[in-house]
Structures are given as structure tokens and as C-alpha cells.
Amino acid sequence: MIPDYYSIAQVADILSISKETLRRWDSNGTLVPQRHPDNNYRVYHRSQIERFEQAQVLFNSKWDDEASIEAMRKYKLVELFAGAGGLALGMEKAGFESVLLNEFDKHACNTLRNNRPKWNVVEGDITNVDFTEYKDKIDILSGGFPCQAFSYAGKKLGFEDTRGTLFFEFARAVKETNPKVIIAENVRGLLKHENGKTLESIINVIDEIGYELVDPRVLKAVFYQVPQKRERLFLIGIRKDLAPFVKFNWPSPFTRIMTMRDALKKGDLFDTDVPKSAGQTYPQRKAEILSNVPQGGYWRDLPDDLQREYMKKSYFLGGGKTGMARRLSWDEPSLTLTCAPAQKQTERCHPEETRPLTVREYARIQTFPDDWMFSGPLTAQYKQIGNAVPVNLAYAVGRSLINLLNDIEKLDRSSVPLKRECKKNEQMAFVV
């Protein structure tokens, strides 16, 4: 159900602006909150924000319709750089069958094996993996390849010139398997990496190996039933003999923004409160200082003497450093999780208790189910969760991919000579 009233924090998330911007809009009359009729809190009525495109997309969401999409058959998936399974789990939930998952980290591989004993987990360096046995046998290849700098001197950065990078291995796997669709995800920073040259090279290679790229898009997890302000860049490619006949549609957002309360308490996301689990702790003095930070606050909310003690030399430097001494709020999504919840630069303190988030709290914010167990020492578990694609974000994208593959499945190849048609339209440069 879409609510009638929204808090300042919720509107900031919906419109993808800061709360400070909303305060300025309040001062200059652009958008002025009103008093809630029940509790007198300053809020915005739905009618006040409906004029914004971001709000219209949310209020007119087709989330429920997309949730009813079912695969016409079990589509087969190969995943590279699989990590602890966030992307694979979301894709499985959408209707995909994983036939191979490659991952280098031993603890992440154990996590995958322990939770899904039937999954074919190939542990080790991707450069040693031969994918040719899956040639023309899979529907989709996915993976979040690490972003590495390329050397541009005197090169056009085609497929061969990316050799030695993990993206080259991703492209090699595509060439060896010839899937109908490819999906790659990465950090938002890839858009501007090396002034955009890295992404340009990646796009050129995807074209060279025979895939038409959908316009890349940064998806904000907070819009896809994930209680976290995490952003991921998604690249979707459709094989060129198929691309002229189908269209990929990005997933619709969920009807509201999930918060820390949704993550850790019984409600719409989970059937119970978050289970007890292991977690890191703060040194005594750090805990004493952080106990003075209010919900949603950070180091600037401390008394000046504690600011100076905690920040040390950083106290005199510019920049907001809003992640330092940061306490999360029950009524807002979490900030993006890192690989270490007690790291000073990117603090993620529990909303009420003065401690870092536990492993299971971390996992819930990434929308892993409570029965998904992580292997390895505590630091390895945090790292696996912090690096993962949120399960519900992967699920939303996965449903859109299922819809795309259903459309491909419907193509009558006997009556539509795909390759000849593509050549006629001059849209097929090369098909693997």
C-alpha cells in the first residue's frame, strides 16, 4: 500500500537529493512540509511530491505485475566472480538455474557450496577455467568483474588489447559460451573511471564480440526492496542475431523505501526479528564517544571536545566526512555497507546499541535470507556480505531478464531467419 505521508528522510531518498536540499526548498518555498494530522511531525503529503518524475515512477510501479513473471522454461546461467552468492541467489529466485559459478576466494566458495550443495562451484583463478563445454548450452552469462585500469598508449582497446585484465576473462567466457544475453554489474565509479575510457573500452569489446548493449544504467538498491543506499552499474547485452526482435525493460521500483526497521525487525521483509549472531566490537573509549551520537547522526553531532578527540587531524580538514562516527537510523535505509562495519572512515553503528552491526544484521541489509550461512572467520564473512549484490536487487533485475528470455523463447526461428534479417538491417557486425 502506498502511504499518504512521507518523512523528510523518505522524500530525500525518493527524489535522490540530500536532506539539506529539502531544507533549502523549505526555506525558499519550493517544497514546504506540513504537519502530520496524527502526530504533528513535519511530513510531505503524497500530492506534494507527485509532480516529481522519481515519485511518479514509484507511485505507478508495476512491481507486482513483474513479480508474477514466470520463466517459460529453466533458463541456464553461468556466473563469474560469484562471491557469496548475492547475484546468484537473486537470479535463482527469479527462475534461473545456475550450471557453473566461478569464484577465487575460498571462503566465498565454501559459502556457496554449503548453502547450495548441488551448485557446480568452480574454485580458482578464472584464467584457468575452460568454458567451451557450455558453448550454445546456456542462456545467460553474468558476473561482476573487478574494475581494472587498462593501458591506453597507442591502443584501440579491443578484445585482444584488454588481455591481462579480468574483463578480458569475462569477454573470453562470453566468446566460449555464446549465451543469448550477458549481464555485468560494477560500481558506479566505472562510469568515470579513467575519464570514461575504461567503460568506453568495455562497450567496444562487448560490441566486438557480438552483443548489442542496452544503455548502461545505475540502479539504486533502495528502490528495489533493499533497505540500503547502495548503487550498482548494470550492463545488459543481447546477442546481435536476437537484439532486433526483442527489448529489455529495466525493473520497476518497489512501492516504498525500506528502512533499517524493515531490515532488522519483523515486518514486510522478514517474518521475524533479526537472529542473534557474532559481530565485531568497539574499543571501550570509541564506544564511550559513539554513545553520544544520536540516530542518523555522525561526528558533527558530538560535543566539540569529543569531535576533536575522535577526528584528530581530520577535524581541521575540509569535507563533510559524513561516514565517520555514523549511527544508522531506524527510519532510514542503511548507508552502503562496506567490508568492515567498524572501519572509522565508514562507520555503521547500530541505531540504538553502541556497537557495529552483526553478521546477520549485515546480511539482512543485503536482503540475504536468514538461512544463508557465511563461511570463514568473522572478517571474511563481513567481506563477503559487504561485496555482494543485494539479493532483492538481483531478483528485480533477474525478473526483467526472465521476461526478455521469454520473448526470445517465443521467437519462431523457423519463420524468422534471424541472421539474414540482421544482415539486411546492417545491425549484425559479428556473431560469435
C-alpha positions in Angstrom: 0.0 0.0 0.0 1.3 3.4 -0.9 1.3 5.7 2.1 -0.2 9.2 2.2 2.6 10.9 4.2 6.4 10.8 3.9 9.1 11.9 6.2 11.9 14.3 5.2 14.3 11.4 5.0 11.9 9.3 2.9 11.4 12.2 0.4 15.1 12.8 0.2 15.6 9.1 -0.8 12.7 9.1 -3.2 13.9 12.2 -5.0 17.6 11.2 -4.7 18.5 14.5 -3.1 20.0 15.4 0.3 18.0 16.4 3.3 19.9 19.7 3.2 18.5 20.4 -0.3 15.0 19.7 1.1 15.7 22.2 3.9 16.7 24.8 1.3 13.5 24.1 -0.6 11.6 24.5 2.6 13.2 27.9 3.2 12.7 29.3 -0.3 9.1 27.9 -0.6 9.9 25.3 -3.4 8.6 22.4 -1.3 7.3 23.0 2.2 6.4 20.2 4.6 3.2 20.2 6.6 2.2 18.9 10.0 1.0 15.2 10.1 -2.6 15.2 11.3 -1.9 12.4 13.9 1.4 13.2 15.4 2.3 16.8 14.4 5.6 15.7 12.7 6.8 17.7 9.7 6.0 15.5 6.7 5.1 15.7 3.0 1.7 14.6 1.6 1.8 12.4 -1.4 0.2 15.1 -3.5 3.1 17.4 -2.9 5.7 15.1 -4.5 3.7 13.6 -7.3 4.9 16.2 -9.7 8.4 14.8 -9.5 9.3 12.2 -12.1 11.0 10.0 -9.5 7.9 9.9 -7.3 5.6 9.2 -10.3 7.7 6.1 -11.2 7.4 4.9 -7.6 3.7 5.5 -7.3 2.9 4.0 -10.7 5.1 1.0 -10.2 4.5 -2.3 -12.0 6.4 -4.2 -9.3 3.5 -6.6 -8.5 2.9 -7.4 -12.2 6.6 -8.1 -12.7 6.6 -10.3 -9.6 4.2 -12.6 -11.4 6.5 -13.2 -14.3 7.5 -16.9 -14.7 10.1 -18.5 -16.9 8.8 -20.4 -19.8 11.5 -23.0 -19.0 14.5 -23.3 -16.8 17.0 -20.8 -18.2 20.6 -21.8 -17.6 23.1 -19.4 -16.1 26.9 -19.3 -15.8 28.2 -16.8 -13.3 31.7 -15.4 -12.9 33.2 -13.7 -9.8 30.2 -15.1 -7.9 31.3 -14.0 -4.4 29.0 -15.2 -1.6 26.0 -15.6 -4.0 24.0 -12.4 -3.8 23.6 -12.2 -7.5 23.2 -15.9 -8.0 20.6 -16.2 -5.2 18.5 -13.3 -6.7 18.7 -14.9 -10.2 17.7 -18.2 -8.8 14.7 -16.6 -7.1 13.8 -15.1 -10.4 13.8 -18.5 -12.1 17.3 -19.2 -13.4 19.3 -22.4 -13.0 23.0 -21.9 -12.2 25.1 -24.5 -14.1 28.5 -23.1 -13.1 29.7 -20.5 -10.7 33.4 -19.4 -10.6 35.0 -17.7 -7.6 38.5 -17.2 -6.5 38.0 -16.7 -2.7 38.0 -19.9 -0.8 35.7 -18.7 1.9 33.1 -17.5 -0.6 33.3 -20.8 -2.4 32.6 -22.6 0.8 29.6 -20.3 1.4 28.2 -21.2 -2.0 28.8 -25.0 -1.6 27.4 -25.2 2.0 24.2 -23.3 1.0 23.7 -24.9 -2.4 25.4 -28.4 -2.4 24.1 -29.0 -5.9 25.6 -25.9 -7.4 28.7 -26.5 -9.6 31.1 -24.2 -7.8 34.5 -24.0 -9.6 37.0 -22.5 -7.2 40.1 -20.8 -8.5 41.6 -18.3 -11.0 39.3 -17.7 -13.9 42.2 -17.7 -16.3 42.4 -21.5 -15.7 38.7 -22.2 -16.4 37.7 -23.5 -19.8 34.1 -22.6 -20.6 33.9 -24.2 -24.1 31.8 -27.2 -22.9 28.9 -24.8 -22.3 29.0 -23.5 -25.9 25.4 -22.8 -27.0 24.1 -24.5 -23.9 23.4 -21.6 -21.6 21.0 -18.7 -21.9 22.8 -16.1 -19.9 26.3 -15.3 -18.6 26.6 -12.9 -15.6 29.4 -11.5 -13.4 30.6 -8.5 -11.6 34.2 -8.3 -12.9 36.5 -6.1 -10.8 37.3 -2.8 -12.5 40.9 -2.7 -13.5 42.8 0.1 -15.3 43.7 -0.5 -18.9 46.8 0.8 -20.6 45.7 3.0 -23.4 49.0 4.0 -25.0 48.7 3.5 -28.8 45.9 1.0 -28.5 42.3 0.9 -29.6 41.4 -1.3 -26.7 39.6 -4.1 -28.5 39.2 -7.6 -27.2 42.9 -8.6 -27.5 44.2 -5.3 -26.0 42.3 -6.0 -22.8 44.2 -9.2 -22.2 45.6 -9.5 -18.7 42.5 -7.8 -17.2 39.6 -9.7 -15.5 37.3 -8.0 -18.0 39.2 -9.9 -20.8 38.4 -13.1 -18.9 34.7 -12.1 -18.8 34.7 -11.4 -22.5 36.6 -14.7 -23.2 33.9 -16.6 -21.3 31.3 -14.9 -23.4 33.0 -15.9 -26.6 33.4 -19.5 -25.4 29.8 -20.0 -24.4 27.8 -17.8 -26.8 24.9 -17.0 -24.5 21.8 -15.2 -25.6 22.2 -12.5 -23.0 25.1 -11.2 -20.9 24.9 -9.1 -17.7 27.7 -7.4 -15.9 27.5 -5.3 -12.8 30.0 -3.0 -11.3 30.5 0.0 -9.0 29.0 3.4 -10.1 32.6 4.7 -10.3 33.2 2.7 -13.5 31.2 5.4 -15.3 34.0 7.9 -14.7 37.0 5.6 -14.3 39.9 6.9 -16.3 37.7 9.8 -17.5 35.2 7.3 -19.0 37.9 5.5 -21.1 37.5 2.2 -19.2 33.8 2.0 -19.8 34.2 3.0 -23.5 36.7 0.2 -24.0 34.4 -2.3 -22.3 31.5 -1.2 -24.5 33.7 -1.5 -27.6 34.7 -5.1 -26.7 31.0 -6.1 -26.0 30.2 -4.8 -29.5 33.2 -6.6 -31.0 32.3 -10.0 -29.6 28.8 -9.8 -31.0 26.4 -8.2 -28.4 24.2 -5.1 -28.6 24.4 -3.2 -25.3 21.4 -1.8 -23.7 22.2 1.7 -22.4 24.0 1.1 -19.1 22.1 2.2 -16.0 23.0 2.8 -12.4 20.3 1.1 -10.2 19.8 2.3 -6.7 19.1 -0.7 -4.5 16.9 1.4 -2.2 14.2 1.4 -4.9 14.2 -2.4 -5.2 13.1 -3.6 -1.7 16.6 -3.3 -0.3 17.0 -1.2 2.9 20.3 0.3 1.8 21.5 3.2 -0.2 23.7 1.1 -2.5 24.2 1.8 -6.2 25.4 -0.6 -8.8 26.1 -0.1 -12.5 24.4 -2.8 -14.8 25.4 -3.6 -18.3 23.0 -5.8 -20.3 24.0 -7.1 -23.7 21.8 -9.0 -26.2 23.3 -11.2 -28.9 23.1 -9.4 -32.2 21.2 -12.1 -34.0 18.4 -11.6 -31.4 18.6 -7.9 -30.5 16.5 -6.5 -33.3 13.5 -8.7 -32.3 13.3 -8.1 -28.5 13.6 -5.3 -26.0 14.9 -5.3 -22.4 12.9 -3.3 -19.9 14.5 -2.3 -16.7 12.7 -3.4 -13.5 10.1 -1.2 -11.9 10.8 0.1 -8.3 9.1 -1.3 -5.3 6.2 0.8 -3.9 8.1 2.2 -1.0 11.5 2.7 0.6 12.6 0.1 3.0 14.4 1.2 6.2 16.6 -0.3 9.0 13.4 -1.2 10.8 12.3 -3.3 7.9 15.7 -4.9 7.8 16.1 -5.9 11.5 12.5 -6.2 12.8 9.6 -8.5 11.9 7.6 -7.0 9.0 7.2 -6.8 5.3 10.8 -8.0 4.5 11.3 -10.7 7.2 8.9 -12.9 9.3 11.0 -12.5 12.5 13.3 -10.1 14.2 16.9 -10.5 13.1 18.5 -13.6 14.7 21.4 -13.2 17.2 24.8 -13.7 15.7 28.5 -12.9 16.1 29.8 -9.4 15.4 32.7 -7.1 15.9 33.0 -4.8 19.0 34.4 -1.3 19.6 37.3 -0.4 21.9 36.0 1.0 25.2 36.8 4.6 24.5 35.4 4.6 21.0 32.1 3.1 22.4 32.0 5.9 25.0 32.3 8.5 22.3 29.9 7.0 19.9 27.3 6.6 22.7 26.8 10.4 22.3 25.9 10.2 18.6 22.1 10.3 18.0 20.2 8.1 15.5 21.1 9.2 12.0 23.9 11.4 13.3 27.7 11.5 12.9 30.8 13.1 14.3 29.5 16.7 13.9 26.7 15.8 16.4 29.3 15.3 19.1 30.3 18.0 21.6 33.3 19.9 20.2 35.8 18.3 22.6 34.8 14.8 21.6 34.9 15.8 17.9 38.5 16.9 18.3 39.4 13.7 20.2 37.7 11.4 17.7 38.7 13.1 14.5 42.2 14.1 15.5 43.9 15.8 12.5 40.8 15.2 10.3 39.0 17.7 12.5 40.9 20.5 10.7 40.4 19.2 7.1 37.7 20.1 4.7 34.9 17.9 3.5 31.9 16.5 5.4 33.3 13.1 6.2 29.8 12.0 6.9 30.6 8.4 7.3 32.8 8.9 10.4 31.2 8.2 13.8 28.0 7.4 11.9 25.0 5.9 13.7 22.2 4.5 11.5 18.5 5.4 11.9 15.6 3.0 12.3 13.5 5.1 10.0 16.0 5.4 7.1 17.8 2.9 4.9 21.3 1.9 5.8 24.2 3.7 4.1 26.1 1.4 1.7 27.7 -1.4 3.6 31.5 -1.8 3.4 33.6 -4.8 4.1 34.3 -3.8 7.7 31.5 -2.4 9.8 33.8 -0.8 12.4 36.1 1.0 10.0 36.5 4.6 11.1 36.0 6.2 7.7 32.8 4.4 7.0 31.2 3.7 10.4 27.9 1.7 10.5 26.8 1.8 14.2 23.6 0.1 15.3 20.6 2.6 15.6 20.2 2.0 19.4 23.0 -0.1 20.7 26.6 1.3 20.6 28.2 -1.4 18.6 28.9 -2.4 14.9 26.3 -4.3 13.0 26.5 -8.1 13.5 26.9 -10.6 10.6 23.2 -11.4 10.4 22.3 -7.7 10.6 24.7 -7.1 7.7 23.2 -9.9 5.8 19.6 -8.7 6.2 20.5 -5.2 5.0 21.8 -7.0 1.8 18.5 -9.0 1.9 20.1 -12.4 2.2 17.7 -14.9 3.8 18.4 -15.8 7.4 19.2 -19.4 6.5 22.1 -18.3 4.2 25.2 -19.1 6.2 28.6 -17.5 5.6 31.8 -19.4 5.9 35.2 -18.4 7.2 36.4 -16.1 10.0 34.3 -13.1 11.0 36.3 -10.7 8.9 35.8 -12.9 5.8 32.1 -13.1 6.5 31.8 -9.3 6.6 33.8 -9.0 3.5 31.6 -11.5 1.6 28.4 -9.7 2.6 29.8 -6.2 2.0 30.9 -7.1 -1.5 27.7 -8.8 -2.5 25.0 -7.6 -4.9 21.8 -7.2 -2.7 19.7 -10.3 -3.3 16.4 -8.3 -3.9 18.1 -6.0 -6.4 19.4 -9.1 -8.3 15.9 -10.6 -8.1 14.3 -7.5 -9.6 16.9 -7.4 -12.5 16.5 -11.2 -12.8 12.8 -10.9 -13.4 13.3 -8.4 -16.2 15.9 -10.8 -17.7 13.4 -13.7 -17.5 10.9 -11.5 -19.3 13.5 -10.8 -22.0 14.4 -14.5 -22.4 10.7 -15.4 -22.6 10.4 -13.0 -25.5 13.4 -14.7 -27.1 11.9 -18.1 -26.5 8.7 -17.0 -28.4 10.7 -16.2 -31.5 9.8 -18.7 -34.2 13.2 -19.3 -35.7 11.7 -21.4 -38.5 9.7 -18.4 -39.8 12.1 -15.6 -38.9 15.6 -16.1 -40.5 17.3 -14.1 -37.8 20.9 -13.8 -39.2 19.7 -12.9 -42.7 17.3 -10.3 -41.3 20.1 -8.8 -39.2 22.4 -8.5 -42.1 19.7 -6.9 -44.2 19.3 -4.3 -41.5 23.0 -3.9 -41.2 22.7 -4.5 -37.4 24.8 -7.6 -37.2 28.6 -6.8 -37.2 29.8 -10.1 -35.8 28.2 -13.1 -34.2 30.3 -15.5 -32.1 
